[in-house]
Amino acid sequence: MAVSVSDPPEPVALVLEAVSKRFHGGGRDVQALQAVSLRVHPGRVTGLIGPDGAGKTTLMRLVAGLLRVDDGRIAVLGLDAVRDVLEIQAAIGYMPQRFGLYEDLSVQENMDLYADLQGVSSAERQVRYPELLHMTGLSPFTARLAGNLSGGMKQKLGLACTLIRAPRLLLLDEPTVGVDPLSRRELWAIVYRLVREQNTSVLLSTAYLDEAERCDEVILLHQGQILGQDTPEHFSARLRGHSFTLELPPGAKKRRWQERLSQHPEVLDTVIQGDRLRLVMVSAAPPSADLLAELDGARISPVPPRFEDSFIAELYSRQAARSGPPSLGLNNAQALDGDGQPVIQVRNLERRFGDFYAVKNISFAVEQGEVFGLLGANGAGKSTTFRMLCGLLPASGGVLQVTGLDLRRAAAAARGHLGYMAQKFSLYGNLSVLQNLRFFSRVYGLPGRRREQQVQWALEQFELAALADVVSSTLPLGYKQRLALACALMHQPQVLFLDEPTSGVDPLARREFWRHINALAEQGVTVLVTTHFLEEAEYCDRLAIMAAGEILTLGAPAEIKAQVRTAQQPDPSLEEAFITLIEQRQGSRQEP
């Protein structure tokens, strides 16, 4: 409907007009934002969506008055972001990616500190504290040290501290990164409640595209420029008729077929969903007979498009031709020389901290070439288990073997067969990409000629050659993950441990990462991965879901989803299955 000149202007919470921002660092100039114009309307949740390095955090910091624009204008709640910065900071809430909690202070002491910093009176606190503690579910934990909270509880405490003075505009920079699905759902419930009850305007950036579908409106940002702003449904509608699921016939290897189909000119995108593949076609037509010629018995079904389909299509349209299948250069004889025994064996494993059992009596085995996922809510014990499997933490009891070696007696020898990629970037940020690769090749004891061969392989295979002299700390997150994986593979390990490897990484980088992992598994490398992103867990052959230090269930993704299938929910997602099983466990433990 056209708006006449006599109509009152639509209210806005945030306006950016032709905003640009440049940085210089690491020996290069970066155009973080280029002529960005957008509007955020009040009383809505607006999602800021874009790949790594798109400029999302820069935009948030400009709006919060922590950076100044080079060109253009920003108005926040009708105030000028340069002239009225102190007034703006008093009226908004800003929760950055790494919110600064004081881990040696309790929940209550952290809230008191932030109330002091924001000048909140005692009378205001008496009203505000009970609301926030109830909203975040932290009322029973006010005396607990922040450092002893789970990841999800830390995020909720960070949000409570941000909301001590009720903001009119709330900026959330990837608030659910590293948070389990149950805590993600609880954080979103808090956001919805703020909008519904207090008419708060929310600008939220996220790397999880399923979260974009929960927003009233989304803004697509790519290489510092706006690609579009509209409802998620509007973007999804562009791919109507393009999306299908492919049920593979018995015996077909899902990883192998995903790679083959992803290279076909008819196919725009393909992802693994348990025993099925989800295809997004270039044209609004089902796959041709030629595409499925070698898949006798495969069944193809149309499915509604997702926002992610449109987002991926938009990004692929702006990329050069996609690369061919990864060639990881591993010594197949080394990787595949197994004796038929499980590569990882865990029996009655325990870990105690004083009288507290972080892990209690768990058992499982992982076969050669298997991708095994270890899942659980924050505080379930999966990180403790993971650290014991890597030889980084001694077990208190039980049997723990990796590549036939007892980790309780020969941890150093076992670690020579392992590759490890930490959740947080754990390389040397003050070294260049090339210096990191050379350093880790020496740490793993590679001889000179082979060392240089592996370094060159890593630069080429992970597309790091153009960034060889760039200081690692300045890399976008997706490239940091590439470098970390390259370093973990320098010595051609038989087992690869990945601790939340794509936390916060955009969907394109996540797809590329899993192409490497799938190629490793095809060559016989055993992979154990932890993740909070349940779409990613679909790539695993089997999953163990942990709760309160014990294994709640173990099986293939399809088997776990089948456990919660009902007439009302005939095709549950893995995330829905995870949440249902955890809630059932919590409910059974609360029953008298």
C-alpha positions in Angstrom: 0.0 0.0 0.0 1.4 3.4 -1.0 2.0 5.9 1.8 0.7 9.4 1.2 2.8 12.4 2.1 0.2 13.3 4.8 0.7 10.0 6.6 2.8 10.3 9.8 6.2 8.8 9.5 6.6 5.2 10.7 8.5 5.2 14.1 12.0 3.8 14.1 14.3 2.7 16.9 17.5 2.8 14.8 18.5 4.4 11.5 21.7 4.0 9.6 22.3 6.2 6.5 25.2 5.5 4.2 27.4 4.3 7.0 31.0 3.3 6.2 33.8 2.1 8.5 37.4 1.1 7.7 40.1 -0.5 9.7 43.8 -0.9 9.3 45.6 -3.8 10.9 47.7 -6.9 10.3 49.3 -5.1 7.3 46.1 -4.6 5.4 43.1 -2.3 5.1 39.7 -3.7 5.7 36.4 -2.0 4.6 34.2 -3.4 7.4 31.1 -1.5 6.3 30.4 0.3 3.0 27.5 2.7 2.6 25.1 0.7 4.9 21.6 2.0 5.2 18.9 0.3 7.3 16.0 0.9 9.7 15.0 -1.1 12.8 11.4 -0.7 13.9 10.3 -0.6 17.5 8.8 -3.5 19.3 10.3 -6.1 17.0 13.1 -8.6 16.9 15.4 -7.8 13.9 18.0 -10.4 12.9 21.4 -9.3 11.6 22.6 -12.2 9.4 25.8 -12.5 7.6 28.9 -14.7 7.1 32.2 -14.3 9.1 33.7 -10.9 8.4 30.4 -9.4 7.1 30.6 -6.5 9.5 28.0 -7.5 12.0 30.0 -6.8 15.2 31.4 -3.5 13.7 27.8 -2.4 13.1 26.7 -3.3 16.6 29.7 -1.4 18.1 29.0 1.7 16.0 25.4 1.7 17.2 26.5 1.3 20.9 28.8 4.3 20.5 32.0 2.2 21.0 33.3 3.1 17.5 32.8 6.2 15.3 31.7 6.1 11.7 34.0 7.2 9.0 31.1 8.3 6.8 27.4 8.5 7.1 25.0 9.0 10.0 23.5 6.8 12.8 20.4 7.8 14.8 19.6 5.7 17.9 16.2 6.3 19.4 16.2 9.7 17.7 19.6 10.6 19.1 22.8 11.2 17.1 25.3 8.4 17.7 28.2 10.9 17.7 26.8 13.9 19.5 24.6 12.1 22.0 26.7 9.0 22.7 26.3 9.1 26.5 22.5 9.5 26.3 22.4 6.6 23.9 24.5 4.3 26.1 22.1 5.1 29.0 19.1 4.2 27.0 20.2 1.0 25.3 21.5 -2.5 26.4 24.5 -4.1 24.6 25.6 -7.6 25.1 28.8 -8.3 23.1 29.9 -11.8 22.1 32.2 -12.1 25.1 30.3 -10.4 27.8 32.5 -9.4 30.7 31.4 -11.4 33.7 33.6 -11.5 36.8 34.1 -15.2 37.4 35.4 -14.7 41.0 32.2 -12.9 41.9 28.8 -14.5 42.6 25.7 -14.1 40.5 24.4 -11.5 42.9 27.8 -9.6 43.1 28.0 -9.4 39.3 24.5 -7.9 39.2 25.4 -5.5 41.9 28.5 -4.4 40.1 26.7 -3.7 36.9 23.9 -1.9 38.7 26.6 0.3 40.3 28.2 1.0 36.9 24.8 2.0 35.5 23.9 4.1 38.5 20.8 2.1 39.4 19.3 3.1 42.8 18.6 0.7 45.6 14.9 1.3 45.2 15.1 0.4 41.5 17.2 -2.7 42.3 14.5 -4.1 44.7 12.0 -4.0 41.9 14.3 -5.0 39.0 16.4 -7.9 40.6 13.4 -10.2 41.3 12.1 -9.7 37.7 15.4 -10.5 36.1 16.2 -13.5 38.3 12.8 -15.0 37.7 13.0 -14.3 34.0 16.4 -15.9 33.6 15.8 -18.8 36.1 18.8 -17.7 38.2 16.9 -17.2 41.5 18.3 -20.4 43.1 21.9 -19.5 42.1 22.5 -16.0 43.4 25.3 -17.2 45.7 27.1 -19.3 43.1 30.3 -18.0 41.6 29.9 -17.0 37.9 32.9 -19.1 37.1 31.0 -22.2 38.3 28.0 -21.6 36.1 27.3 -23.6 32.9 27.7 -21.8 29.5 24.0 -21.3 29.2 23.7 -19.9 32.7 26.6 -17.5 32.0 24.8 -16.2 29.0 21.6 -15.7 31.0 23.5 -13.9 33.7 25.2 -11.7 31.1 21.7 -10.8 29.7 20.4 -10.1 33.2 23.3 -7.7 33.8 22.6 -6.0 30.5 19.0 -5.5 31.4 19.4 -4.1 34.9 18.4 -0.8 33.5 15.4 -1.6 31.2 16.6 -0.7 27.7 14.5 0.7 24.9 16.8 -0.9 22.4 18.7 -4.1 23.1 21.7 -5.1 21.0 22.7 -8.8 21.2 25.8 -9.9 19.3 25.5 -13.7 18.8 24.1 -14.4 22.3 23.6 -18.1 21.7 27.1 -19.1 20.5 28.4 -22.1 22.5 25.0 -22.5 24.2 23.1 -25.9 24.2 19.7 -26.1 22.5 17.7 -26.1 25.7 19.4 -22.9 26.9 19.1 -21.4 23.4 15.3 -21.9 23.7 15.2 -20.3 27.1 17.2 -17.3 25.9 14.8 -16.8 23.1 11.9 -17.0 25.5 13.5 -14.1 27.5 13.9 -12.0 24.3 10.2 -12.6 23.3 9.0 -11.7 26.7 11.0 -8.4 26.6 9.4 -7.5 23.3 5.9 -8.5 24.4 5.8 -7.0 27.9 8.2 -4.0 27.6 8.0 -3.2 23.9 11.8 -3.5 23.7 13.3 -3.2 20.2 15.9 -6.0 19.7 18.7 -6.1 17.1 20.3 -9.6 17.3 23.1 -11.1 15.2 23.4 -14.8 14.9 25.3 -17.5 12.9 22.4 -20.0 13.4 20.0 -19.6 10.5 17.2 -21.4 12.2 17.2 -18.5 14.7 16.8 -16.1 11.8 13.4 -17.7 11.1 12.3 -16.6 14.6 12.9 -12.9 13.9 10.2 -10.5 12.8 12.6 -9.1 10.1 16.1 -10.0 9.0 18.9 -7.9 7.5 21.4 -9.7 5.2 24.9 -8.3 5.5 27.7 -9.5 3.2 31.2 -8.0 2.9 30.1 -4.9 4.6 27.1 -4.3 2.4 23.3 -4.8 2.8 21.9 -7.5 0.5 18.3 -7.1 1.6 15.9 -6.5 4.5 12.6 -8.2 4.8 10.7 -10.9 6.7 12.3 -14.4 6.8 9.2 -15.7 4.9 9.8 -13.3 2.1 13.4 -14.6 1.6 12.3 -18.2 1.9 9.6 -17.8 -0.7 12.2 -17.1 -3.4 13.3 -20.7 -3.2 9.8 -22.3 -3.3 9.9 -25.5 -5.4 13.7 -25.8 -5.2 14.0 -28.0 -2.0 13.8 -31.8 -1.7 14.8 -34.6 0.6 16.5 -37.7 -0.9 16.1 -40.9 1.0 19.1 -43.0 0.0 18.7 -46.8 -0.7 20.2 -49.3 1.7 24.0 -49.5 1.6 24.4 -46.0 -0.1 27.1 -44.0 1.7 25.6 -40.6 2.7 28.9 -38.8 2.9 30.0 -40.0 -0.5 26.8 -39.1 -2.2 26.6 -35.7 -0.5 30.0 -34.9 -2.0 29.1 -36.2 -5.5 25.7 -34.4 -5.6 27.2 -31.2 -4.3 29.4 -31.1 -7.5 26.5 -31.6 -9.9 25.5 -28.5 -11.9 21.8 -29.1 -11.1 22.4 -28.9 -7.3 22.8 -25.6 -5.4 23.3 -27.0 -1.9 23.1 -30.4 -0.1 23.3 -31.2 3.6 23.1 -34.4 5.5 20.0 -35.0 7.7 20.5 -38.3 9.4 19.9 -41.0 6.8 18.7 -38.6 4.2 20.1 -35.8 2.1 18.4 -32.4 1.8 18.9 -30.9 -1.7 18.4 -27.4 -3.0 18.2 -27.3 -6.7 19.4 -24.5 -9.0 16.0 -24.6 -10.8 12.5 -25.0 -9.4 12.3 -28.6 -10.5 13.0 -32.1 -9.0 16.3 -33.8 -9.7 16.6 -35.3 -13.1 16.8 -39.0 -13.9 20.4 -38.5 -14.9 21.2 -37.1 -11.4 19.8 -40.2 -9.7 20.8 -42.8 -12.3 23.1 -44.7 -9.9 20.7 -44.5 -6.9 18.2 -47.3 -7.6 15.6 -47.3 -4.9 16.2 -43.7 -3.8 13.1 -41.7 -3.0 12.8 -38.0 -3.6 10.2 -35.8 -1.8 9.6 -32.0 -2.1 9.9 -30.0 1.2 9.1 -26.4 2.0 12.1 -24.0 1.6 13.9 -22.6 4.6 15.4 -19.2 5.2 18.8 -20.9 5.1 18.1 -22.1 1.5 17.7 -18.5 0.3 20.7 -17.2 2.3 23.0 -19.9 0.9 21.7 -19.3 -2.6 22.5 -15.6 -2.2 26.0 -16.2 -1.0 26.8 -18.8 -3.6 25.7 -16.4 -6.3 28.4 -13.9 -5.1 31.2 -16.5 -5.0 33.5 -17.8 -7.6 33.1 -21.4 -8.7 33.0 -23.8 -5.9 36.1 -25.9 -5.4 36.3 -29.6 -6.1 36.3 -32.3 -3.4 39.0 -32.0 -0.8 42.2 -33.9 -1.2 43.6 -34.2 2.3 46.8 -36.0 1.3 46.7 -38.4 4.2 48.7 -41.6 4.1 45.8 -44.1 3.5 47.9 -47.1 4.6 48.4 -45.4 8.0 44.8 -44.4 8.3 43.2 -47.7 7.2 45.6 -50.1 8.9 43.2 -51.3 11.5 42.9 -54.6 13.3 39.1 -54.7 13.5 39.1 -53.5 17.1 37.4 -50.2 18.1 39.7 -47.2 17.9 38.2 -45.7 21.0 37.1 -47.9 23.9 35.5 -46.5 27.1 34.2 -48.7 29.9 32.9 -47.5 33.2 34.7 -44.2 32.9 34.5 -41.9 35.9 35.8 -38.5 36.8 35.4 -37.0 40.3 36.1 -33.5 41.6 36.1 -34.1 45.4 32.7 -35.7 46.1 31.2 -34.5 42.9 31.0 -36.9 39.9 31.3 -34.9 36.7 31.3 -38.2 34.7 29.8 -41.4 36.2 30.1 -44.9 34.8 29.9 -44.3 31.1 30.7 -46.8 28.4 30.9 -46.7 24.6 33.1 -47.6 21.6 34.0 -45.8 18.4 34.9 -47.7 15.2 37.6 -46.8 12.7 36.4 -44.2 10.2 33.3 -43.4 12.3 32.1 -39.8 13.0 30.9 -40.0 16.6 29.1 -37.1 18.3 29.2 -36.3 22.0 26.2 -34.1 23.0 24.7 -32.7 26.1 23.4 -29.6 27.8 25.9 -27.3 29.4 27.2 -29.0 32.5 26.3 -32.5 31.4 29.9 -33.7 31.6 30.7 -34.0 27.8 33.6 -31.5 28.0 35.1 -33.5 30.9 34.7 -36.7 29.0 36.2 -35.1 25.9 39.3 -33.9 27.8 39.9 -37.3 29.3 39.7 -38.9 25.8 42.3 -36.4 24.5 44.6 -37.2 27.4 44.3 -33.7 28.8 42.6 -34.8 32.0 43.2 -38.0 34.0 40.3 -40.3 34.7 39.3 -41.2 38.2 38.3 -44.7 37.3 37.4 -47.1 34.4 39.0 -48.1 31.1 40.0 -45.6 28.5 41.8 -46.7 25.4 42.6 -44.8 22.1 44.3 -46.6 19.2 44.9 -49.6 21.5 46.8 -47.5 24.0 45.7 -47.1 27.6 45.3 -43.3 28.2 45.6 -43.9 32.0 49.2 -45.3 31.5 50.5 -44.2 28.1 48.9 -40.8 27.5 52.0 -39.3 25.9 52.3 -42.2 23.4 48.6 -42.1 22.6 48.6 -38.3 21.9 51.1 -38.9 19.0 48.2 -40.6 17.2 45.7 -37.8 17.9 44.7 -34.5 16.4 43.0 -32.0 18.6 41.0 -28.8 17.7 39.9 -26.8 20.7 36.6 -24.9 20.9 38.3 -21.6 21.3 41.1 -20.4 18.9 44.1 -21.9 20.6 46.9 -21.1 18.1 49.4 -18.3 18.5 47.5 -15.1 17.6 50.7 -13.0 17.3 52.2 -15.4 14.7 51.3 -15.4 11.0 49.4 -18.2 9.4 52.6 -19.6 7.9 54.5 -19.3 11.2 51.7 -21.2 13.0 51.9 -24.0 10.4 55.6 -24.3 10.6 55.6 -24.2 14.4 53.0 -27.1 14.7 54.8 -29.1 12.1 57.9 -29.0 14.3 56.0 -29.7 17.5 54.7 -32.9 15.9 58.3 -33.9 15.0 58.0 -33.9 11.2 61.4 -34.1 9.4 62.4 -31.1 7.3 61.3 -32.1 3.8 58.0 -33.6 4.9 57.4 -30.6 7.2 57.6 -28.2 4.2 55.4 -30.6 2.1 52.7 -30.5 4.8 52.9 -26.8 5.2 52.4 -26.3 1.5 49.6 -28.8 1.5 47.9 -26.9 4.3 48.2 -23.5 2.5 46.8 -24.9 -0.7 44.1 -27.3 0.6 42.6 -24.8 3.1 43.0 -21.8 0.8 45.3 -20.0 3.1 48.2 -19.2 0.7 46.9 -15.6 0.1 46.8 -15.1 3.9 50.2 -16.8 4.7 51.7 -13.6 6.1 48.6 -12.3 7.9 48.7 -12.3 11.7 46.4 -15.1 12.9 44.5 -13.0 15.5 43.2 -10.7 12.7 41.7 -13.5 10.6 37.9 -13.9 10.3 36.5 -16.7 12.5 36.0 -19.1 9.5 39.7 -18.7 8.5 40.8 -19.2 12.1 38.9 -22.5 12.1 40.6 -23.5 8.8 44.0 -22.8 10.2 43.3 -24.7 13.5 42.1 -27.7 11.6 45.2 -27.6 9.3 47.5 -27.5 12.3 45.6 -30.4 13.9 46.2 -32.5 10.8 49.9 -31.8 10.2 51.0 -35.1 11.5 48.3 -37.2 9.8 46.6 -38.4 13.0 44.5 -41.6 13.1 42.0 -40.0 15.5 40.7 -36.4 15.3 39.0 -34.7 18.3 36.9 -31.6 17.5 35.5 -29.6 20.4 32.6 -27.5 19.1 34.6 -26.8 15.9 32.1 -24.5 14.1 30.8 -22.6 17.1 29.8 -19.2 15.7 30.9 -20.0 12.2 28.7 -19.0 9.3 26.9 -21.6 7.2 29.2 -21.5 4.2 32.3 -22.0 6.4 30.5 -24.8 8.3 29.7 -26.6 5.0 33.3 -26.3 3.9 34.5 -27.6 7.2 32.3 -30.7 7.1 33.5 -31.4 3.6 37.0 -31.8 5.1 35.7 -33.9 8.0 33.7 -36.2 5.6 36.8 -36.7 3.4 38.8 -37.6 6.5 36.2 -40.2 7.6 36.2 -41.7 4.1 40.0 -42.2 4.4 39.5 -44.1 7.7 40.3 -41.3 10.2 38.1 -41.6 13.3 36.4 -38.4 14.4 34.9 -37.5 17.7 33.1 -34.2 17.8 31.2 -32.2 20.4 28.7 -29.7 19.2 25.7 -27.6 20.4 24.5 -27.1 16.8 22.1 -30.1 16.3 21.9 -29.7 12.5 25.7 -30.3 12.5 25.2 -33.4 14.7 23.2 -35.0 11.8 26.5 -35.6 10.0 27.6 -38.0 12.7 27.2 -41.8 12.3 26.2 -42.2 15.9 25.6 -39.9 18.9 25.8 -40.2 22.7 23.7 -37.7 24.6 24.9 -37.0 28.1 22.9 -35.7 31.1 24.2 -35.2 34.7 27.5 -37.1 33.9 25.8 -40.2 32.4 24.9 -41.3 28.9 21.2 -40.7 28.4 20.9 -42.4 25.0 23.2 -43.6 22.3 22.5 -44.4 18.6 22.3 -43.1 15.1 20.6 -39.7 14.6 17.5 -41.5 13.0 17.3 -43.9 16.0 17.4 -41.0 18.5 14.7 -39.1 16.7 12.6 -42.2 16.5 12.6 -42.3 20.4 10.4 -39.2 20.6 8.3 -39.7 17.5 4.6 -39.3 18.2 1.3 -38.8 16.2 1.5 -35.1 17.0 5.2 -35.0 16.0 5.7 -37.6 13.3 9.0 -36.2 12.0 10.9 -34.5 14.9 14.2 -32.7 14.3 17.3 -33.8 16.1 17.0 -30.6 18.2 13.4 -31.4 19.2 14.5 -34.9 20.1 17.4 -33.6 22.2 15.2 -31.2 24.1 12.5 -33.7 24.7 14.9 -36.4 26.0 16.6 -33.9 28.3 13.3 -32.6 29.7 12.0 -36.1 30.2 15.2 -36.9 32.2 14.8 -33.7 34.3 11.1 -34.5 34.9 11.8 -38.1 36.0 14.5 -36.9 38.4 12.1 -34.5 40.0 9.3 -37.0 40.6 9.1 -38.3 44.2 
